[in-house]
Amino acid sequence: RMRALTRWTGIVSCRGARGFSGWWHRYVDGKNPDSLLGRRTADFLRRQGIDPYKLTRDRIEDFRRFYAQELNYFVPLSDDDEGRHEQACEQCAKKYRQTIQRLKKYTAADQ
């Protein structure tokens, strides 16, 4: 049907065609596989001024590990999940300040 439409009109319709889906974007954003840790880590990196899509997988995994370590071991348990998230982000920003500055330079060089 697409070929017939193309021959008749001279244009290609993208309706019904599956566009490119960026698995890397879904992975980094924690959507596929569904990962709260991935979503929060990507959010943390964006707030620090780092584009998480430009990082390599090992750097993404390092920051997921850093965040999980802060959240699970150094932030006291409470009922306020968002408060714990913010506290873990603040501690990560302080503890890994030099790494964050290097990553800012790394992602800025690619722009």
Buried (B, 14 or more C-beta within 10 A) or exposed (E): EEEEEEEEEEEEEEEEEEEEEEEEEBBBBBBEEEBEBBBBBBBBBEEBEBBBBBBEEEBBEBBBEBBBBBBEEEBEEEEEEEEBBEBBBEBBBEBBEEBBEEBBEBBEEEE
